[in-house]
Amino acid sequence: MEQPESFTAIYRNQYAQTEQWIEEFLQKSPIGHVATRWEKQPFITPVLFWYDYGQRRIYFHTNLYGRLRTNCEQYPEVCFETCEMGKLLPSNIACDFGVQYASVVAFGKIRFVNDDREKEYGLIGLLRKYFADLEPGEDYRPITQDELDQTAVFCIEIESWSGKKNWKEEVHEDSGWKPISRSVLEKYGF
């Protein structure tokens, strides 16, 4: 297999998705993972996040101090991932078992948000994503200055990304081997 030109390139182009698909996936995906590092040690942190379509940024929040902040202050280069899993795909060929999946991987630089207006903007974006049916000032008390002071908001400035989706509704079978049993196919939704 030929090596792609960029480390962000997708090896199987038939699964590559458009920029519009990537942005829509980021807007609806519930959980992401931020990869940071400390010297040569990588770290993964699961986060609730929201994608700011207009600015091409990802916002999330954590504790005010911790490993993620320490890592990011030293090494701002990060990788972000979010994915979705569908059905398991059985087979009668050991190496052809599979799964339906969709994913986005983004690369960029992360920064700790210091500006209170941007912090509030990031937090309100999270509230709107996860609790879209609730209104500040009506369903809950708006964010206070004390809460802003106790919360770390981060922003990933996206430099590049890729999206993949393999959501076929089929299983692979070798006609030279006994077929997959009906009960196995039904168990996995086929």
C-alpha positions in Angstrom: 0.0 0.0 0.0 1.3 3.4 -0.9 1.9 5.9 1.9 -0.4 9.0 1.7 1.2 12.4 1.3 -0.1 13.7 4.7 -0.4 11.9 8.0 -4.0 13.1 8.1 -4.9 11.4 4.8 -7.4 8.6 4.6 -6.0 5.3 3.3 -9.4 4.0 2.0 -10.8 6.9 0.0 -14.1 5.2 -0.5 -14.9 6.0 3.2 -13.7 9.6 3.1 -16.4 12.2 3.8 -16.9 15.8 2.7 -16.3 18.9 4.8 -20.1 19.4 5.1 -20.5 15.9 6.4 -17.6 16.4 8.9 -19.2 19.6 10.3 -22.7 18.0 10.6 -21.1 15.0 12.4 -19.3 17.3 14.8 -22.5 19.2 15.6 -24.4 16.0 16.5 -21.8 13.7 18.0 -22.2 13.5 21.8 -18.7 12.7 23.1 -15.2 13.5 21.9 -11.7 12.5 22.9 -8.8 15.0 23.2 -5.3 13.6 22.8 -2.6 15.6 24.5 0.9 14.7 25.6 3.4 15.3 28.3 6.9 14.9 26.8 6.6 11.5 25.2 3.6 10.2 27.2 0.2 10.6 25.3 -3.0 11.1 27.2 -6.7 10.8 26.1 -9.4 12.7 27.8 -13.1 12.1 27.0 -15.1 15.4 26.9 -18.5 16.8 26.1 -18.0 19.3 23.4 -19.6 21.6 20.9 -18.4 22.5 17.4 -18.6 26.2 16.6 -19.5 26.1 12.9 -18.7 29.8 12.2 -15.3 29.8 13.7 -14.3 26.1 13.0 -13.5 25.6 16.6 -14.2 22.9 19.2 -15.1 24.1 22.8 -15.2 22.0 25.9 -14.7 22.5 29.7 -12.9 20.7 32.5 -11.8 21.4 36.0 -9.8 24.6 36.4 -6.5 22.7 37.0 -5.5 19.2 36.0 -3.5 17.0 33.6 -5.2 18.3 30.5 -4.5 21.9 31.2 -0.9 21.2 32.3 -0.3 19.2 29.1 -1.9 21.8 26.8 0.1 24.7 28.3 3.3 22.8 27.5 2.3 21.2 24.2 -0.6 23.0 22.4 -0.7 20.5 19.5 -3.7 18.2 20.0 -5.7 15.6 18.2 -9.5 15.4 18.7 -11.7 12.3 17.8 -15.3 11.5 17.9 -17.0 8.4 16.5 -20.2 6.5 16.2 -20.6 2.7 16.1 -23.5 0.9 14.3 -24.2 -2.8 13.9 -21.6 -5.5 14.2 -21.1 -7.2 10.9 -20.6 -11.0 11.2 -18.9 -13.1 8.6 -17.9 -16.7 7.9 -14.3 -15.3 7.2 -12.3 -14.6 10.3 -10.7 -11.4 8.9 -13.9 -10.0 7.4 -15.8 -9.5 10.7 -16.5 -5.8 10.9 -18.6 -3.0 12.3 -20.5 0.0 10.9 -18.7 3.2 11.9 -18.4 6.9 11.4 -15.7 9.1 12.7 -14.0 12.5 12.6 -10.4 13.2 13.6 -9.3 16.8 13.8 -5.8 18.3 14.4 -5.0 21.7 15.7 -3.8 23.8 18.6 -5.6 24.1 21.9 -5.8 27.1 24.1 -7.1 27.8 27.6 -9.8 30.5 27.2 -9.0 33.5 29.4 -11.5 36.0 28.2 -14.7 35.8 30.2 -17.0 36.6 27.2 -15.5 33.8 25.2 -15.6 31.5 28.2 -19.3 32.2 28.6 -19.8 31.8 24.8 -18.2 28.3 25.0 -20.3 27.3 28.0 -23.5 28.5 26.5 -22.7 26.6 23.3 -22.4 23.4 25.4 -25.7 24.1 27.2 -27.5 24.7 23.8 -26.1 21.5 22.4 -27.0 19.2 25.2 -30.0 21.0 26.7 -31.4 22.8 23.6 -35.0 22.7 25.0 -34.1 24.7 28.2 -33.7 28.5 28.4 -31.3 30.5 30.6 -33.2 32.8 33.0 -36.3 30.7 32.6 -35.4 27.1 33.2 -32.0 27.7 34.9 -30.0 30.5 36.5 -27.6 32.0 34.0 -23.9 31.5 34.5 -22.4 33.7 37.3 -18.9 35.3 37.4 -18.0 33.0 40.3 -18.8 29.9 38.1 -16.8 31.4 35.2 -13.8 31.9 37.6 -14.0 28.2 38.7 -14.3 26.6 35.2 -11.7 25.9 32.6 -12.9 26.4 29.0 -10.7 25.2 26.2 -10.8 25.9 22.5 -9.3 23.8 19.7 -8.5 25.9 16.7 -8.9 23.3 13.9 -6.1 23.2 11.3 -7.0 20.0 9.5 -9.5 17.1 9.7 -10.8 14.0 8.1 -14.1 12.1 8.3 -14.8 8.5 7.5 -18.0 6.5 7.3 -18.5 2.8 6.5 -22.2 2.1 7.2 -22.9 -0.7 4.7 -25.8 -3.0 5.4 -24.1 -6.2 4.3 -21.9 -9.0 5.6 -19.1 -10.7 3.7 -19.2 -14.4 3.1 -16.9 -16.9 1.4 -19.0 -19.1 -0.8 -16.5 -21.9 -0.4 -17.3 -22.1 3.4 -20.6 -22.9 5.1 -22.9 -19.9 5.1 -23.5 -17.8 8.2 -26.4 -19.3 10.1 -29.8 -17.6 10.0 -29.7 -17.3 13.9 -26.4 -15.5 13.8 -27.6 -13.1 11.1 -30.8 -12.4 13.0 -28.9 -11.9 16.3 -26.9 -9.1 14.5 -29.8 -7.5 12.8 -29.6 -9.0 9.3 
